[in-house]
Amino acid sequence: MRYISTRDNTTQYSASQAIAQGLAGDGGLLTPFYIPKLPNKALEDMKDMAYQQRAVYIMKQFLEEFSVKELTDFASAAYGPDKFDSPAVAPVRTVDGNTHCLELWHGPTCAFKDMALQMLPHLLTTSLVKTEENKTVCILVATSGDTGKGALEGFKDVPRTKILVFYPKDGVSQVQELQMVTQEGSNVGVAAVVGNFDDAQTGVKKLFSNERVRRELARRGYFFSSANSINWGRVLPQIVYYISAYCDLLRDEKIEPGQAVNVCVPTGNFGNILAAYYAREMGLPIDQLICASNRNNVLTDFLRDGIYDRNRTFYNTMSPSMDILISSNLERLLYSLTQDPAEVKRYMSRLNEVGRYEVSDKVKEKLNKRFKGYSCDDRETQRVIREMYEKRGYLIDTHTAVAFSALEQYRKETGDTTPAVVASTASPFKFCASVLEALGESNIASGLDALDQLTAKTGQPAPAPLAGLRDKSVRFTQVVEKDHMVDAVLSVLE
Ligand SMILES: *Cc1c(COP(=O)(O)O)cnc(C)c1O
């Protein structure tokens, strides 16, 4: 399996080069040259496997250079009982006859990012060995909240890695911020950026392409890589859980072999839903991909009329991990739909220059056929949380609620009753203030006391990694202007 850049498919990379490097030199995203098809009996074969074995089976299709033994070791380290509080790793909970919720937040940071970020350090450090890279890798992360903590937890004390996380000062929840600023490990750094997520992400992208900084780092024995979902090593492990969910539904006889399902994903950077798209490309019977957005509905508009326009107000919502106006991974989808790097490059330079591009009619048609976009505001998010809890006793977080709203809108509009898998991306305890408010509480405790309040209200215990934050001390207090992120990097990498 060879990898290419979405902006130039003449240069080929191995999987380990793609993962070690993170981003192509031309600014494009490194992507498989083609998406392999699942062998005929694959779903049947995987039906009775554990999650870890399914991960090996699926990842192997994309990673020829990695042995089954290597991948097996990675999967058992990444998804073991010391990391995940559910033996199923990503359990599927049936909400009603044809609605199933794929819970992706049973890992160490209580958000779906763990599914990939527990695996990425293994893929990345092994890729360094395979590519004979002997510098230390410095992982730069821009986070809307969950990626930062997930990456810190995945990379802490991993030899020959450093990790630096930038989060928007006022764009993350209190619990998310505490999770990051209390991070342990000798190779980690965390800084708040004055601005929103797009400022942090743009700042990180600029660092990547800053030649002067790169040279200085090389002199000090470092090179940059990325743990954002622009890294292929982030997207790949996410394909696994969609296939795994389908296998669970087959195993539990909730669907028939070959039966189509729809998948509904609360979306920000387009990484998670892209993985579902790739699972479909591999042959998983997925019909519609429902892309759920909050008030930052740039993707909803794009999927409706084919115009991506980031020139709009940025809103801070109660689903902050989706507060994004530039969805980086859309570029991979555009490549897949056009198979034309020159066309992708044109769209991306338009985005860069004027913040807007319109795709061709051919691309629009393909998008329409496969994707449906819906969005909702915070009030609707809260209504869904309350109803889900009151009617079904199921407590969901704000992001997952946006997805359930989108599914409801889709079903109302189309009458489609195809079974749906809804990706549940965070524990409700990560966003407990908003969840408590949705449940009708008015005096909401601050900081970690809100965890107890949610427990008192619902009788459900907070996940151990969140409850444990109480005993941790704050290690990071640095706040940087977005134009000074480079200083933060150089001061950490002395
Ligand atoms: C990151 C995140 C999302 C958005 O996922 P993308 O892959 O960026 O589309 C949604 N919900 C939660 C809780 C997240 O952490």
The ligand as a Tripos MOL2 file, in Angstrom:
@<TRIPOS>MOLECULE
LIG
   15    15     1     0     0
SMALL
NO_CHARGES

@<TRIPOS>ATOM
      1 C1        -13.1850   15.7940   18.1310 C.3       1 LIG1
      2 C2        -14.5830   15.6210   18.5360 C.ar      1 LIG1
      3 C3        -15.6200   15.6890   17.6080 C.ar      1 LIG1
      4 C4        -15.3850   16.0140   16.1510 C.3       1 LIG1
      5 O1        -14.7000   14.9900   15.4960 O.3       1 LIG1
      6 P1        -13.9750   15.2730   14.0830 P.3       1 LIG1
      7 O2        -13.2050   14.0420   13.7900 O.co2     1 LIG1
      8 O3        -13.0810   16.4510   14.3350 O.co2     1 LIG1
      9 O4        -15.0300   15.5610   13.1050 O.co2     1 LIG1
     10 C5        -16.9080   15.4660   18.0490 C.ar      1 LIG1
     11 N1        -17.1640   15.2070   19.3490 N.ar      1 LIG1
     12 C6        -16.1930   15.1560   20.2700 C.ar      1 LIG1
     13 C7        -16.5500   14.8960   21.6910 C.3       1 LIG1
     14 C8        -14.8710   15.3420   19.9090 C.ar      1 LIG1
     15 O5        -13.9130   15.2860   20.8300 O.3       1 LIG1
@<TRIPOS>BOND
     1     1     2 1
     2     2     3 ar
     3     2    14 ar
     4     3     4 1
     5     3    10 ar
     6     4     5 1
     7     5     6 1
     8     6     7 2
     9     6     8 1
    10     6     9 1
    11    10    11 ar
    12    11    12 ar
    13    12    13 1
    14    12    14 ar
    15    14    15 1
@<TRIPOS>SUBSTRUCTURE
     1 LIG1         1 GROUP 0 **** ****
